[in-house]
Amino acid sequence: MSTKRPFLRIANLLAITLMTGSMYAAQSDSNNISTITGEIMDSLCAKAGSHDQMMHDMKSMGPDKRSCAAQCIKLGAKYVLYDSAKQTIYQLDDQDKAAEFAGHTVQVSGTLQKMKIKVARISALN
């Protein structure tokens, strides 16, 4: 019976560790809301940091940022948040919400996981 007690202690410690670890992970996700300012762009133009080159090279992209982004989305691009100050591109999980703000400077609030934002809210600044 003495060989079972150390095994039970290890099993209990392991169970407690797993439970507290998963509780911490759930808590940190819900409290880890970030707000980032940038422009809602398409992923093609965001690589260049601007719609200018795309609109210059291809007149069918339209006369403004919003129409260019919409045309790029039709070509298979995704909506992203482009932070020009940091020259950083963030993927957005909610493409429908992002579409409403294409071409606008916004604040996106949500959970940041690497370079992807799980969007909680988008609000326009201009």
N, C-alpha and C positions, 0 to 999 in steps of 0.2 A: 503494500500500500504506500510505502514511502516514495516509490518511483512515480506514482500517479500525482502526488501533490505538486512537485515542481512542474509537471506538464500542465496541470490545471492553472497554476499561477501564470505560466507563460501564455496559455490560451486566454486567460482573463486580461492580462496586460495587452495582448494583441487586439482583443475585441475592444477594449477601452480606447486604445490608440486609433483604431479605425473609426470608431464612432466620433471621437473628438476631432479627428482630421476632417471627416466629411462635414461635420457641423461648422468647423472653421471655414472650409471652402465655400459652403453655402452662404455664410455670413459675409465673407470678404467679397463675394460677387455682388451681393445686394448693396453693400456700402461703398463699392468702388466705382461710383458714377463720375465720369469726366465730362467736361464741356470744352469743346474745341471749336474755334472759329475758322472759317474758310469758305471757299466757293464750292457749291455743288456743281461738279463737272462730270463729263464722261471720262472713262478710263483712257481713251485714246488721246484726247487733248491734254489730259492731266499730266501725261508723260512729258509733254513739251512745256507744261506750265501755263498754257494759253490756248485759246481757240483761234488766234490770229492766223497762224500758218495754215491750219486746216481750211479756214474760210477763204484765205487767199488762193490756195492751190485748187480748191474744189468749190466753185461758185454754187453748186447745188446744196451746199451745207447751210445756206441761208445767210441773212445779213447780221445776225446777232448771236450772242452766246447761247441763248435758250434754244433757238432753232438748230444751231450747230450740234448742241448736246443731243437733241431729239433725233437728228439724222444719224449721229454716231451710235446711238442706242439701237436704231434700226439695223445698223451694220454689225451688231453683236457686242458693242461695248457695254459696260456697266456704269451706273452712277457711283461716284466716289466723292469724298470730301477732300479738296485740295487746299492745304495750308501753305500759302505763298511765302509767309514769313520764314517757315522752316523748310520749305520746298518738300513737303511730305504729303503722300497720298494715303488716305485711309479708305479701306473698303467699307461699304455700308450694307448691313444685312437687310434693311427694309427699302427695297427699290421703289415701291409704290409711293412711300412717303417722300423719298428723295426726289422723285419725278416732279412733284409739285413745286420744288424750289430750284429746278435746273437753271443755271446761269446767275443765281443770286448768292450774295454773301450771307452766310447763316451762322448760327451757333447750333452745334449738334451736341446733345447730351445723351450719354449712354455708357454702357460698360465697354471699356477698351480692352481688347484681347489681342495682343501683338499689334498688328496694323489694321485690325478690323473693329468696327464699332457696332455693338448691338444697340440699335437706336431706340432711345426712350422718347426723345422729343427733338424736333427741328423747329427753330424759329428764325424768321428772316430778319436781317439787319438793314437791308436797303429795299 
